[in-house]
Amino acid sequence: MDFRTDILPHRDRLYRLALSITMQTAEAEDIVQDVMLRAWERRDEWPSIENIQGWLLQVCKNLALDRRKRQERTSPLPTSPHQQEIAIPTTHTNADGEYALLQRLITELPPPLDDLVRLRDIEGLSYREIATLLHLTEDQVRVYLHRARTKLKEKYERLQSYGL
């Protein structure tokens, strides 16, 4: 196995995954760099890793979630009721706001539902590829993906109808 041919080609997919979790380009770039560093440091273990793409995606997801949690703990809390109202999105008027809301809702899904939505609807992987990556059957992927999409739709509709 070679770093240049077997690891580096996954960079873009890792970046999109990290960006979908952190919603910050600089953080996503740092996470991908950390994933690449970890992969290099564990190059002796590569032959024992069955699915290198799955392993890389899992490392990336874990790092991104850790960073997001750290940011949430260190971000300042609103100090006035007015600031608190601004911090809670109720409706969005532009595509960026809708995308950010959808990304936030995806991150709130429990595992493996969050991964399924990212891998299928954002990355465009096939059911077979997802099943292999997550060690599930294709039927489980379809059922779990349906559940995830249903939960997303319910949460999204609840937020969009808030206050009406």
Secondary structure, DSSP 8 states (H G I E B T S, - for coil): --IIIIIGGGHHHHHHHHHHHH--HHHHHHHHHHHHHHHHHTGGGGGG-S-HHHHHHHHHHHHHHHHHHHHHHHS----SHHHHHHHS-----SHHHHHHHHHHHHHTS-TTHHHHHIIIIIS---HHHHHHHHT--HHHHHHHHHHHHHHHHHHHHHHHTTT-
